[in-house]
Amino acid sequence: SVIVNGSARDQQVDPGTLLRISIPIENASEIDMNNVELELEMKSVEHLPINWDADGLNLGGGSRAEERILWNKEDVKAFERLGPGENATVDLTLPLYASLPEEVSDSLTFTATVGASPATNINSRISLSTTPITLRLNSLVSLFSSAIYHDMSGNAIGSGPLPPHVGEKTTYAIVWSVGSDTHELQNLVLEAELPAQAQFEEGIETSAGSLSYRVDGRRVRWEVSRLEENASARFNVSVTPEENDIGSFLKLINPVSLSAKDAETGSLVRREGNPLTTQLRDDAFATDDGIVVE
């Protein structure tokens, strides 16, 4: 069998995964097997999603011939003669692309074939093949969460003083962006809790789905039933600093969590963003450091 990341079954994997592959071979006969050869065949509809130039690539002593990896007695000492009941294992690691280039497949099938000459008839060859194992790559899902005061042209979309002043309200825009590079996402949900000092304000914009705020749980929730490529949502929150906030940043929103279903593989996708503060790291036009002043 071909064992990938501990399993000999079909499975779903994330882009960028390092595939840890083991191919155990056992001589279950009652005679010696000589000149054992092993071939691992890799098939995809398009180009293989394996990054042959990435760190972590290890062919386990074998040699690559296009979409095959080959081992013989020169590569694995035990392959010269495998006695009755004896076994040998070939281990290798193959890194997947973190982001799939064009014309690269999002699935991959492995089949191993072992051949050997029985000691009783060295001029003949016996070969056996494993059941194919197919890996399907989940879509690469990106999540971007930012707090801004200005739009990309430098126009103010927030209001109030920058940096925030004690006793005065400053309103910021929170932007969530989600992208899926290969597969449609279903039942996409982004959710985050507002910290005690932040207030939800009017003004909601979404390119897909609907965004709502629950006052009782202080939770912002964005739901999109189907997402083919990317979408974004924007809403506003405000803070009114107090005396004991002087010299510190104020938290605008807690970490956002994302959950969705990959429509092709059926896998549940989860992501999490960072908390956002009055330190507007993603606003190129915010010249202050976001620290509360008097």
Rosetta silent file (secondary structure, phi, psi, omega in degrees, C-alpha in Angstrom):
SEQUENCE: SVIVNGSARDQQVDPGTLLRISIPIENASEIDMNNVELELEMKSVEHLPINWDADGLNLGGGSRAEERILWNKEDVKAFERLGPGENATVDLTLPLYASLPEEVSDSLTFTATVGASPATNINSRISLSTTPITLRLNSLVSLFSSAIYHDMSGNAIGSGPLPPHVGEKTTYAIVWSVGSDTHELQNLVLEAELPAQAQFEEGIETSAGSLSYRVDGRRVRWEVSRLEENASARFNVSVTPEENDIGSFLKLINPVSLSAKDAETGSLVRREGNPLTTQLRDDAFATDDGIVVE
SCORE:     score description
SCORE:     0.000 S_00000001
   1 L     0.000  159.266  172.585    0.000    0.000    0.000 S_00000001
   2 L  -103.967  122.547 -177.930    0.925    3.653   -0.334 S_00000001
   3 E  -109.038  120.102 -179.043    0.581    5.479    2.980 S_00000001
   4 E  -115.215  119.818 -179.253    0.276    9.273    2.805 S_00000001
   5 L    49.153   43.019  173.264    0.449   11.237    6.051 S_00000001
   6 L    87.231    0.996 -177.277   -0.447    8.128    8.016 S_00000001
   7 E  -132.870  142.093  176.428   -3.384    6.958    5.894 S_00000001
   8 L   -99.770   13.819 -178.365   -3.750    4.562    2.957 S_00000001
   9 L  -106.067  162.563  171.828   -7.154    6.009    2.048 S_00000001
  10 L   -57.532  146.826 -175.369   -8.253    8.784   -0.288 S_00000001
  11 E  -156.566  166.065  174.881   -8.044   12.107    1.518 S_00000001
  12 E  -106.421  139.539 -179.526   -8.239   15.883    1.321 S_00000001
  13 E  -135.022  157.495  178.691   -5.148   17.984    1.950 S_00000001
  14 L   -88.177  149.100  172.230   -4.374   21.684    2.108 S_00000001
  15 L   -55.856  146.045 -179.296   -2.120   23.447   -0.397 S_00000001
  16 L    85.039   -3.898  179.207    1.431   23.701    0.905 S_00000001
  17 L   -66.075  140.102  171.649    1.182   20.381    2.761 S_00000001
  18 E   -90.930  110.802 -179.132    4.344   18.301    2.971 S_00000001
  19 E   -77.502  120.525  176.848    3.262   14.802    1.953 S_00000001
  20 E  -101.825  109.546 -170.530    5.008   12.160    4.055 S_00000001
  21 E  -112.911  132.640  174.360    4.791    8.963    2.050 S_00000001
  22 E  -124.064  137.043  176.866    5.706    5.430    3.110 S_00000001
  23 E  -125.379   95.914  178.668    5.642    2.380    0.854 S_00000001
  24 E   -80.227  138.600  179.997    6.069   -0.846    2.868 S_00000001
  25 E  -127.211  129.649  179.134    7.064   -3.964    0.927 S_00000001
  26 E  -129.808  137.916  173.528    6.902   -7.494    2.334 S_00000001
  27 L   -88.431   98.632 -177.922    7.895  -10.811    0.801 S_00000001
  28 L   -88.642    3.841  179.830    4.912  -12.958    1.763 S_00000001
  29 L   -88.767 -177.251 -179.584    6.128  -15.921   -0.301 S_00000001
  30 L  -105.816   12.633  179.468    8.303  -18.826    0.797 S_00000001
  31 L  -131.020  159.247  177.413   11.169  -18.076   -1.590 S_00000001
  32 L   -65.516  146.762  172.574   13.718  -15.316   -1.981 S_00000001
  33 E  -116.740  123.348 -175.781   12.885  -12.369   -4.218 S_00000001
  34 E  -107.580  157.509  175.334   15.857  -10.850   -6.040 S_00000001
  35 E    49.527   53.933  179.527   16.453   -7.540   -7.810 S_00000001
  36 E   -68.471  137.520  175.528   13.388   -5.863   -6.351 S_00000001
  37 E  -129.771  141.665 -178.272   12.302   -2.696   -8.160 S_00000001
  38 E  -125.717  136.959  176.943    9.729   -0.171   -7.007 S_00000001
  39 E  -128.960  127.958  173.465    7.864    2.412   -9.058 S_00000001
  40 E  -108.170  113.521 -179.834    5.624    5.150   -7.659 S_00000001
  41 E   -96.906  136.201 -179.248    3.383    6.538  -10.370 S_00000001
  42 E  -120.938  124.880 -177.335    1.786    9.958   -9.897 S_00000001
  43 E  -125.554  139.739  172.957   -1.173   10.999  -12.043 S_00000001
  44 L  -142.481  158.775  177.849   -3.095   14.256  -12.395 S_00000001
  45 L   -63.965  -41.940  176.495   -5.495   15.623  -14.995 S_00000001
  46 L  -114.822 -145.849  179.086   -3.070   18.479  -15.635 S_00000001
  47 E   -68.907  151.285  179.693    0.428   19.098  -14.268 S_00000001
  48 L   -63.735  141.881  178.353    1.250   17.571  -10.898 S_00000001
  49 L   -82.833   21.030 -179.923    0.677   19.865   -7.886 S_00000001
  50 E   -91.024  130.528  178.235    4.076   18.875   -6.474 S_00000001
  51 L   -91.515   97.983 -174.711    6.623   21.646   -6.050 S_00000001
  52 L   -71.799  -11.589 -178.798    9.833   19.932   -7.088 S_00000001
  53 L  -102.773    0.147 -174.495   11.925   22.990   -6.152 S_00000001
  54 L   -83.405  155.893  172.645   10.602   23.468   -2.609 S_00000001
  55 L   -62.584  148.243  178.990   12.380   22.718    0.641 S_00000001
  56 L    98.914  -11.868  178.025   11.399   19.381    2.112 S_00000001
  57 L   -67.800  126.429  179.084   11.609   17.410   -1.124 S_00000001
  58 E  -148.335  111.733 -177.133   13.175   14.009   -0.423 S_00000001
  59 L   -85.352    8.294  176.492   12.873   11.149   -2.896 S_00000001
  60 L    61.205   32.908  179.584   14.174    8.603   -0.395 S_00000001
  61 L    88.374   -6.418 -178.602   17.130    7.725   -2.583 S_00000001
  62 L   -83.773  178.566  178.695   15.031    7.202   -5.688 S_00000001
  63 E  -124.413  143.223 -177.454   15.209    8.925   -9.049 S_00000001
  64 E   -94.416  134.282  174.191   12.460   10.849  -10.792 S_00000001
  65 E  -129.660   90.419 -176.435   11.432   10.071  -14.368 S_00000001
  66 L    57.976 -111.134 -176.410    8.685   12.560  -15.295 S_00000001
  67 L  -100.073   29.172  177.601    5.605   11.400  -13.346 S_00000001
  68 E  -135.984  151.285  170.279    7.298    8.389  -11.770 S_00000001
  69 E  -122.183  132.151 -171.753    9.823    7.811   -8.989 S_00000001
  70 E  -120.623  143.143  174.456   11.954    4.672   -9.274 S_00000001
  71 E  -134.156  143.595  173.403   14.008    2.619   -6.813 S_00000001
  72 L  -139.122 -168.240 -175.747   16.181   -0.456   -7.378 S_00000001
  73 L   -66.374  -18.893  176.148   18.853   -2.418   -5.506 S_00000001
  74 L   -74.762  -25.815 -178.002   21.338    0.407   -6.043 S_00000001
  75 L   -93.519  -35.847 -178.038   19.047    2.762   -4.113 S_00000001
  76 L  -126.832  112.903 -174.369   17.735    0.381   -1.430 S_00000001
  77 H   -57.278  -38.231 -177.236   20.153   -2.271   -0.198 S_00000001
  78 H   -65.542  -16.205 -177.743   17.359   -4.645    0.880 S_00000001
  79 H   -75.175  -12.040  178.378   16.100   -4.776   -2.707 S_00000001
  80 H   -65.410  -42.745  175.737   19.039   -6.962   -3.779 S_00000001
  81 E  -152.370  121.688  178.333   17.471   -9.924   -2.012 S_00000001
  82 E  -113.828  108.256 -176.193   14.288   -9.956    0.035 S_00000001
  83 L   -75.494  169.118  178.302   13.928  -13.239    1.898 S_00000001
  84 L   -55.696  129.995  179.314   10.668  -14.929    2.949 S_00000001
  85 L    78.950   -6.798  179.916    8.892  -12.843    5.593 S_00000001
  86 L   -82.783  156.597 -179.580   11.359   -9.976    5.207 S_00000001
  87 E  -141.389  162.807  176.287   10.228   -6.448    4.528 S_00000001
  88 E  -146.039  151.391 -179.836   11.555   -3.072    3.497 S_00000001
  89 E  -130.057  132.902  174.517   10.033    0.400    3.563 S_00000001
  90 E  -103.973  126.867  178.870   10.713    3.343    1.290 S_00000001
  91 E  -115.452  138.014  176.611   10.028    6.775    2.812 S_00000001
  92 E  -149.165  163.111  177.296    9.855   10.022    0.891 S_00000001
  93 E  -130.562  133.656 -179.293    8.461   13.540    1.246 S_00000001
  94 E  -127.814  117.938  178.858    6.820   15.578   -1.503 S_00000001
  95 E   -83.135  135.117  174.530    5.838   19.246   -0.951 S_00000001
  96 E   -87.410  154.592  174.329    2.657   20.525   -2.578 S_00000001
  97 L   -59.558  137.173  175.471    2.388   23.995   -4.056 S_00000001
  98 L   -73.408  -30.825  175.133    1.197   26.521   -1.493 S_00000001
  99 L  -137.112  126.487 -171.656   -0.680   28.303   -4.287 S_00000001
 100 L   -76.162  121.087  173.162   -1.541   26.400   -7.445 S_00000001
 101 L   -67.245  167.196  176.413   -0.101   27.850  -10.673 S_00000001
 102 L   -62.852  148.920  179.109   -2.186   27.745  -13.841 S_00000001
 103 L    66.037   19.561  173.481   -2.452   24.353  -15.545 S_00000001
 104 E  -109.280  132.535 -174.608   -1.657   22.568  -12.282 S_00000001
 105 L   -74.298  154.176  176.339   -4.215   20.023  -11.100 S_00000001
 106 L  -101.172   18.985  174.157   -5.980   20.157   -7.738 S_00000001
 107 E  -145.797  161.554 -172.808   -5.889   16.367   -7.351 S_00000001
 108 E  -154.787  131.595  179.708   -3.215   13.694   -7.377 S_00000001
 109 E  -119.238  131.280  178.407   -3.316    9.881   -7.527 S_00000001
 110 E  -108.311  135.944  170.604   -0.522    7.573   -6.339 S_00000001
 111 E  -137.459  128.199  178.389   -0.043    3.958   -7.432 S_00000001
 112 E  -105.276  138.958  176.205    2.964    1.858   -6.438 S_00000001
 113 E  -127.232  128.248  178.843    4.163   -1.148   -8.428 S_00000001
 114 E  -115.588  136.770  178.217    6.791   -3.570   -7.139 S_00000001
 115 E  -128.710  150.041 -179.364    8.574   -6.107   -9.305 S_00000001
 116 E  -158.866  161.669  175.922   11.048   -8.876   -8.446 S_00000001
 117 E  -106.588  121.390  177.538   12.621  -12.066   -9.757 S_00000001
 118 E   -67.245  142.018 -177.318   11.907  -15.229   -7.726 S_00000001
 119 L   -60.633  -24.127 -179.360   15.055  -17.133   -6.798 S_00000001
 120 L   -78.511  -14.339  179.663   13.589  -20.278   -8.373 S_00000001
 121 L  -154.570   81.328 -171.829   13.370  -18.595  -11.781 S_00000001
 122 L   -68.027  -12.622  179.995   15.629  -15.570  -12.041 S_00000001
 123 L   -88.864   -3.771  178.580   14.664  -14.977  -15.680 S_00000001
 124 L  -106.387  161.239  178.357   11.035  -14.270  -14.808 S_00000001
 125 L  -127.631  137.505  173.988    9.495  -11.184  -13.165 S_00000001
 126 E  -112.430  135.353  178.730    6.597  -10.951  -10.743 S_00000001
 127 E  -135.672  146.328  177.948    4.874   -7.606  -10.260 S_00000001
 128 E  -136.328  144.744  178.539    2.119   -6.317   -8.001 S_00000001
 129 E  -120.881  148.252  179.109    0.405   -2.918   -7.870 S_00000001
 130 L   -82.492  163.242  170.149   -1.295   -1.171   -4.973 S_00000001
 131 L   -67.050  131.571 -179.691   -4.809    0.185   -4.938 S_00000001
 132 L   -59.828  144.624  174.771   -4.598    3.808   -6.151 S_00000001
 133 E  -121.075  128.018 -175.316   -4.886    6.506   -3.487 S_00000001
 134 E  -110.681  132.364  175.590   -6.223    9.920   -4.529 S_00000001
 135 E  -109.692  131.196  176.767   -5.519   13.218   -2.812 S_00000001
 136 E  -114.143  128.604 -176.595   -7.769   16.211   -3.480 S_00000001
 137 E   -85.629  129.709  173.033   -6.451   19.632   -2.628 S_00000001
 138 L   -67.669  156.786  176.618   -8.676   22.014   -0.729 S_00000001
 139 L   -66.572  145.545  175.163   -9.010   25.514   -2.087 S_00000001
 140 L   -80.612  113.521 -175.849   -6.513   28.048   -0.779 S_00000001
 141 E  -105.321  125.864  179.240   -8.645   30.425    1.286 S_00000001
 142 E  -107.521  143.620  178.077   -7.315   33.862    2.184 S_00000001
 143 E  -130.987  124.933  178.998   -8.626   36.082    4.966 S_00000001
 144 E  -125.953  125.498 -179.543   -7.700   39.743    5.310 S_00000001
 145 E  -127.539  127.380 -176.551   -8.932   41.854    8.213 S_00000001
 146 E  -145.521  154.567  173.406   -7.999   45.515    8.612 S_00000001
 147 E  -114.169  129.599 -177.509   -8.959   48.706   10.418 S_00000001
 148 E  -137.625  161.097  174.403   -8.724   51.949    8.434 S_00000001
 149 L  -116.255  -26.234 -178.613   -9.667   55.636    8.657 S_00000001
 150 E  -118.317  153.258  173.204   -8.949   56.558    5.014 S_00000001
 151 L   -83.757 -175.218 -174.210   -9.830   54.905    1.722 S_00000001
 152 L   -67.507  -16.880  178.353   -7.228   53.982   -0.905 S_00000001
 153 L   -94.319   -2.534 -179.977   -7.300   57.540   -2.291 S_00000001
 154 L    93.181    3.401  178.065   -6.643   59.113    1.088 S_00000001
 155 L   -78.723  140.986 -179.308  -10.191   60.325    1.651 S_00000001
 156 E   -72.267  125.233  172.238  -11.485   60.096    5.212 S_00000001
 157 L  -112.234  -10.838  171.300  -14.145   57.421    5.675 S_00000001
 158 L   -93.531 -175.666  178.681  -13.828   57.520    9.449 S_00000001
 159 E  -149.051  159.379 -178.907  -14.660   60.477   11.654 S_00000001
 160 L    93.506  177.577 -173.624  -13.366   62.142   14.789 S_00000001
 161 L   -74.351  145.888  169.284   -9.832   62.934   15.893 S_00000001
 162 L  -126.175  124.896   -4.092   -6.681   61.030   14.932 S_00000001
 163 L   -66.980  166.865 -179.106   -5.004   60.028   17.143 S_00000001
 164 L   -62.835  139.334 -178.670   -7.985   59.332   19.410 S_00000001
 165 E  -110.131  148.112  177.622   -8.561   61.952   22.142 S_00000001
 166 L   -58.716  131.031  176.431   -9.952   61.447   25.634 S_00000001
 167 L    80.103   -0.678  179.944  -13.686   62.116   25.732 S_00000001
 168 L  -119.302  140.664 -177.597  -14.068   62.347   21.944 S_00000001
 169 L   -85.459  131.656  172.049  -15.511   59.696   19.651 S_00000001
 170 E  -120.009  131.458 -179.635  -13.462   58.387   16.731 S_00000001
 171 E  -107.993  135.624 -179.149  -15.067   56.093   14.180 S_00000001
 172 E  -122.266  157.447  173.721  -13.077   53.573   12.126 S_00000001
 173 E  -100.441  133.656  173.650  -13.943   51.258    9.245 S_00000001
 174 E  -104.799  127.800 -178.270  -13.329   47.530    9.616 S_00000001
 175 E  -117.625  127.503  173.393  -12.757   45.694    6.337 S_00000001
 176 E  -114.112  130.637  176.817  -12.981   41.924    5.888 S_00000001
 177 E  -128.748  136.268 -179.400  -11.876   40.353    2.596 S_00000001
 178 E  -129.864  138.041  176.473  -12.092   36.667    1.686 S_00000001
 179 E  -136.553  148.421  176.191  -10.758   34.873   -1.386 S_00000001
 180 E  -131.067  124.057 -168.124  -10.824   31.295   -2.674 S_00000001
 181 L   -86.364  -24.898 -175.579   -8.397   30.432   -5.455 S_00000001
 182 L  -128.219  -36.202 -173.881   -9.714   27.182   -6.958 S_00000001
 183 L  -119.317  156.253  172.158  -13.042   26.006   -5.517 S_00000001
 184 L   -70.597  143.163  173.508  -16.357   27.519   -4.614 S_00000001
 185 E  -104.506  143.428  177.963  -16.988   27.971   -0.893 S_00000001
 186 E  -121.109  150.273  176.889  -20.367   27.286    0.664 S_00000001
 187 E    52.115   49.400  178.586  -21.934   28.510    3.910 S_00000001
 188 E   -74.238  128.942  178.197  -19.166   31.032    4.540 S_00000001
 189 E  -134.002  126.984  170.268  -19.386   32.662    7.972 S_00000001
 190 E  -116.106  135.798 -175.652  -17.108   35.314    9.475 S_00000001
 191 E  -146.672  140.260  177.631  -17.712   36.310   13.067 S_00000001
 192 E  -151.438  152.843 -179.561  -16.005   38.508   15.641 S_00000001
 193 E  -101.808  139.976  174.470  -16.826   40.019   19.011 S_00000001
 194 L   -82.300  135.928  174.060  -16.526   43.705   19.813 S_00000001
 195 L   -67.185  166.108 -171.928  -14.488   44.532   22.936 S_00000001
 196 L   -58.569  -33.585 -173.290  -16.278   46.377   25.737 S_00000001
 197 L   -86.638  -10.036 -178.406  -15.034   49.831   24.751 S_00000001
 198 E   -94.510  146.464  179.282  -15.956   49.599   21.051 S_00000001
 199 E  -123.282  138.979  176.908  -19.384   50.462   19.670 S_00000001
 200 E   -78.691  133.903 -177.363  -20.990   49.274   16.442 S_00000001
 201 E  -116.735  167.627  177.909  -21.987   52.183   14.193 S_00000001
 202 E   -68.321  156.491  177.113  -24.229   52.634   11.163 S_00000001
 203 E   108.808   91.920 -179.943  -22.877   52.003    7.697 S_00000001
 204 E  -123.800  132.509  175.007  -22.580   48.479    6.269 S_00000001
 205 E  -131.949  131.953  176.035  -21.302   47.567    2.804 S_00000001
 206 E  -137.549  144.451  174.683  -20.954   44.034    1.411 S_00000001
 207 L   -88.691  -11.746  178.200  -20.145   42.715   -2.053 S_00000001
 208 L  -161.735  152.582  175.569  -21.951   39.462   -1.237 S_00000001
 209 L    70.433 -160.882 -177.871  -24.112   37.998    1.502 S_00000001
 210 E  -137.240  144.597  179.537  -25.356   39.868    4.554 S_00000001
 211 E  -119.445  136.686 -178.028  -23.691   41.348    7.626 S_00000001
 212 E  -139.430  163.981  177.816  -25.417   41.817   10.972 S_00000001
 213 E  -129.363  128.211  176.858  -24.675   42.841   14.547 S_00000001
 214 E  -101.086  115.808 -176.745  -26.128   41.189   17.629 S_00000001
 215 L   -65.685  -41.030 -175.021  -26.282   43.612   20.514 S_00000001
 216 L   -64.124  -35.926  179.244  -26.779   40.941   23.191 S_00000001
 217 L  -103.055   -1.531 -177.758  -23.607   39.052   22.257 S_00000001
 218 L    52.502   44.129 -175.677  -21.770   42.060   20.804 S_00000001
 219 E  -118.634  132.842  173.079  -20.982   39.925   17.762 S_00000001
 220 E   -94.807  132.529 -176.042  -20.562   40.955   14.133 S_00000001
 221 E  -135.619  126.478  178.175  -21.527   38.169   11.711 S_00000001
 222 E  -117.470  124.498 -177.637  -21.109   38.056    7.932 S_00000001
 223 E  -120.903  131.760  176.246  -22.777   35.202    6.033 S_00000001
 224 E  -131.684  120.689 -175.797  -22.309   34.285    2.362 S_00000001
 225 E   -70.550  -38.626  178.712  -24.123   31.210    1.037 S_00000001
 226 E  -140.717  131.682  178.038  -21.852   30.775   -2.020 S_00000001
 227 E  -129.106  115.676 -178.011  -18.477   32.339   -2.775 S_00000001
 228 L   -86.706  -40.978 -178.376  -16.841   31.596   -6.130 S_00000001
 229 L  -132.590  -70.171 -177.963  -13.744   33.795   -5.911 S_00000001
 230 E  -150.846  161.078  178.868  -13.659   36.729   -3.478 S_00000001
 231 E  -158.147  161.704  179.100  -15.846   39.095   -1.522 S_00000001
 232 E  -143.434  157.432  176.953  -15.498   41.909    0.989 S_00000001
 233 E  -140.711  147.181  178.880  -17.498   43.578    3.724 S_00000001
 234 E  -136.454  136.579  176.231  -17.074   46.885    5.540 S_00000001
 235 E  -145.401  170.242 -172.851  -18.627   48.167    8.743 S_00000001
 236 E  -117.922  141.502  172.956  -17.899   50.879   11.278 S_00000001
 237 E  -133.256  154.483 -179.511  -16.948   50.838   14.939 S_00000001
 238 E  -130.837  157.551  173.272  -16.163   53.693   17.301 S_00000001
 239 E  -135.798  146.625  174.499  -14.268   54.250   20.532 S_00000001
 240 L  -125.759   98.991 -173.491  -14.404   57.092   23.054 S_00000001
 241 L   -63.956  152.993  174.480  -11.220   56.972   25.152 S_00000001
 242 L  -111.485  173.106 -176.244  -11.143   57.636   28.892 S_00000001
 243 H   -55.736  -41.325 -176.481   -8.398   59.164   31.047 S_00000001
 244 H   -75.173    0.254  176.518   -6.884   55.793   31.932 S_00000001
 245 H   -92.140   -8.404 -177.167   -6.475   54.998   28.207 S_00000001
 246 L   -57.937  133.286  177.710   -3.882   57.738   27.662 S_00000001
 247 L    86.544    7.938 -178.802   -0.660   56.355   26.225 S_00000001
 248 L  -134.910  163.908  172.024   -2.143   53.087   24.944 S_00000001
 249 L   -81.972  155.702  172.005   -3.867   51.625   21.915 S_00000001
 250 L  -110.044  138.737  178.394   -7.548   50.761   22.076 S_00000001
 251 E   -78.844  131.687 -179.560   -8.825   47.462   20.751 S_00000001
 252 E   -95.381  -36.912 -179.652  -11.437   47.897   18.020 S_00000001
 253 E  -158.235  145.196  178.518  -12.435   44.275   17.410 S_00000001
 254 L   -77.250  171.816 -177.245  -11.384   40.831   18.628 S_00000001
 255 L   -55.688  136.730  177.675   -9.982   38.153   16.265 S_00000001
 256 L   -87.651  138.389  176.083  -12.310   37.233   13.406 S_00000001
 257 E  -110.421  141.704  179.394  -13.022   33.546   12.787 S_00000001
 258 E  -120.664  137.314  171.203  -13.889   32.125    9.373 S_00000001
 259 E  -139.356  143.678  179.658  -15.613   28.848    8.590 S_00000001
 260 E  -162.914  166.115  176.066  -16.787   27.508    5.235 S_00000001
 261 E  -110.124  128.390  173.536  -17.246   24.304    3.269 S_00000001
 262 E   -72.582  116.780 -173.722  -15.085   23.565    0.233 S_00000001
 263 L   -66.171  -24.761 -177.936  -17.694   22.672   -2.401 S_00000001
 264 L   -86.884  -45.862 -175.359  -15.338   20.335   -4.288 S_00000001
 265 L   -95.296  -17.695 -177.255  -13.658   18.376   -1.497 S_00000001
 266 L    79.564    1.863 -177.606  -16.347   18.714    1.176 S_00000001
 267 L   -75.543  148.692  173.410  -13.743   19.757    3.732 S_00000001
 268 E   -85.020  125.231 -179.341  -14.481   22.282    6.452 S_00000001
 269 E  -102.321  132.933  176.896  -12.217   25.306    6.083 S_00000001
 270 E  -131.213  140.074  175.131  -11.287   27.399    9.115 S_00000001
 271 E  -141.695  161.470  176.561   -9.207   30.557    9.383 S_00000001
 272 E  -143.179  136.363  177.841   -8.632   33.177   12.064 S_00000001
 273 L   -97.349 -179.583 -179.917   -7.534   36.803   11.829 S_00000001
 274 L   -93.515  157.645  171.926   -5.759   39.059   14.307 S_00000001
 275 L   -65.740  152.919 -179.515   -7.375   41.533   16.706 S_00000001
 276 E  -115.974  141.042 -178.544   -7.471   45.104   15.398 S_00000001
 277 E  -127.449 -177.580  177.733   -6.560   48.231   17.349 S_00000001
 278 L   -71.512   -4.178  170.787   -6.310   51.983   16.842 S_00000001
 279 L   -81.614   99.481 -169.683   -2.808   51.338   15.485 S_00000001
 280 L   -84.750   78.919 -175.271   -3.862   51.414   11.833 S_00000001
 281 L   -63.775  -26.854 -174.822   -1.194   49.217   10.270 S_00000001
 282 L  -102.505    9.685  178.274   -3.052   48.917    6.952 S_00000001
 283 L  -106.901  104.749 -176.369   -3.896   52.617    6.514 S_00000001
 284 L   -68.701  -16.559 -176.522   -1.123   54.278    4.499 S_00000001
 285 L  -100.890   -0.903  177.042   -2.563   57.734    5.191 S_00000001
 286 L   -86.067  106.249 -173.541   -2.729   57.434    8.983 S_00000001
 287 L   -88.066  -15.521  179.621    0.386   59.325   10.076 S_00000001
 288 L   -88.845  172.123 -177.867   -0.095   58.978   13.835 S_00000001
 289 L   -92.759   -2.222  176.777    0.652   55.848   15.875 S_00000001
 290 L    84.511    4.698 -179.683   -2.906   55.417   17.177 S_00000001
 291 L   -81.114  136.171 -178.175   -2.012   55.966   20.840 S_00000001
 292 L   -64.185  135.821  176.934   -4.659   57.782   22.902 S_00000001
 293 E  -123.334  169.859 -179.853   -3.822   61.391   23.849 S_00000001
 294 L   -67.827    0.000    0.000   -5.501   63.958   26.113 S_00000001
